[in-house]
């Protein structure tokens, strides 16, 4: 009986230490960190990881009323060029889609839209075809 109590105590201690390690350790994130490319005054609002390699970051500038998106390459490959794109538009009929795409080494964008009093659509893609390998969020961040 003593042996069972001792094993239980050891297992409880290991579980407690594991929980503390999970809480104390910073979470590893494929999302990376927003690079500030939209400029001063833009605060990070949301992000969409696109697999393990890239993330689309959405920012907002309260003083200008504009949203901005950047599609960052998170997996560093030195000077390798990636075919990558990013876009944003107002969520209204006939909303103009602002986008940037091409072969980049670190990010696509920034692209901006005046979004006061409306919702926005935004996203990004990898490769030459925006309909594949992409992430998007529609009718979001209304305000």
C-alpha positions in Angstrom: 0.0 0.0 0.0 2.9 2.3 0.8 4.3 1.7 -2.7 1.0 2.7 -4.4 0.9 6.0 -2.3 4.5 6.7 -3.2 3.9 6.1 -7.0 0.7 8.3 -6.8 2.7 11.1 -5.1 5.4 10.9 -7.7 2.9 11.0 -10.6 1.1 13.9 -9.0 4.3 15.8 -8.6 5.3 15.1 -12.2 1.9 16.2 -13.4 2.1 19.4 -11.4 5.6 20.2 -12.7 4.5 19.6 -16.3 1.5 21.9 -15.8 3.8 24.7 -14.4 6.2 24.2 -17.3 3.4 24.6 -19.8 2.1 27.7 -18.2 5.6 29.3 -17.7 7.0 28.5 -21.1 6.2 30.9 -23.9 4.0 29.2 -26.5 5.9 28.4 -29.7 4.0 29.9 -32.6 4.2 29.4 -36.3 2.4 32.7 -36.6 5.5 34.8 -35.9 5.4 38.4 -34.8 4.0 41.3 -36.7 6.8 43.3 -38.3 5.3 46.8 -38.1 5.2 47.3 -41.9 1.9 49.2 -41.8 3.6 52.1 -40.1 3.3 54.1 -36.9 -0.1 54.2 -35.2 -1.2 50.8 -36.5 -2.1 48.3 -33.7 -2.4 44.5 -34.3 -6.0 43.4 -34.4 -6.0 39.8 -35.7 -3.9 37.3 -37.6 -4.5 34.3 -39.9 -1.8 31.7 -40.0 -1.4 30.2 -43.5 0.2 26.8 -42.7 3.5 26.9 -40.9 5.2 29.2 -43.3 3.3 32.5 -43.4 0.8 34.6 -41.5 -1.5 37.4 -42.6 -1.6 40.2 -40.0 -4.5 42.7 -39.7 -3.9 46.1 -38.1 -6.0 49.2 -37.3 -5.1 52.9 -37.0 -7.7 54.7 -34.9 -6.6 58.1 -35.8 -6.9 57.5 -39.6 -9.7 55.0 -39.6 -7.8 52.6 -41.8 -7.1 48.9 -41.6 -3.9 47.5 -43.0 -2.8 43.9 -43.8 0.6 42.4 -44.3 1.3 38.8 -45.3 4.6 37.8 -43.6 6.9 34.9 -44.4 7.5 33.3 -41.0 9.8 30.5 -42.0 13.1 32.1 -42.8 14.9 30.8 -45.8 17.5 33.5 -46.3 17.1 35.3 -49.6 14.7 32.8 -51.1 11.8 34.5 -52.9 8.2 33.4 -52.3 5.2 33.9 -54.5 2.9 35.5 -52.0 -0.1 37.8 -51.9 -2.3 39.8 -49.5 -5.6 41.7 -49.9 -8.2 43.7 -48.1 -11.6 45.3 -49.0 -14.6 46.8 -47.4 -17.5 44.2 -47.0 -19.9 46.1 -49.3 -21.3 45.4 -52.7 -18.7 46.6 -55.2 -16.0 47.0 -52.5 -12.6 47.6 -54.1 -10.1 44.9 -53.4 -6.7 46.4 -52.6 -3.9 43.8 -53.0 -0.2 43.3 -53.3 1.4 40.1 -54.7 4.7 39.0 -56.2 7.9 37.2 -55.4 9.1 38.5 -52.0 11.7 37.5 -49.4 9.9 38.6 -46.3 6.4 39.9 -46.8 3.6 41.1 -49.2 1.9 44.4 -48.5 1.2 46.5 -46.7 -2.3 47.3 -48.2 -4.8 49.7 -46.7 -8.5 50.3 -46.7 -10.6 53.1 -45.1 -13.0 51.0 -43.0 -14.8 53.4 -40.6 -18.4 52.3 -40.1 -18.1 49.1 -42.1 -16.9 45.5 -42.0 -13.9 44.3 -43.9 -12.8 41.2 -45.9 -9.1 40.3 -45.8 -6.7 37.5 -46.4 -3.6 36.2 -48.2 -2.4 33.4 -50.4 0.8 31.5 -51.3 1.6 30.5 -54.9 0.4 31.9 -58.2 -3.3 31.1 -57.7 -5.2 33.1 -55.0 -7.9 30.5 -54.9 -5.5 27.9 -53.6 -3.3 27.9 -50.5 -5.1 30.9 -49.1 -6.7 32.1 -45.9 -9.4 34.7 -45.6 -11.9 36.3 -43.2 -15.0 38.0 -44.5 -17.4 40.5 -42.8 -15.1 40.9 -39.8 -14.0 43.6 -37.5 -17.0 45.8 -38.1 -16.9 49.3 -36.8 
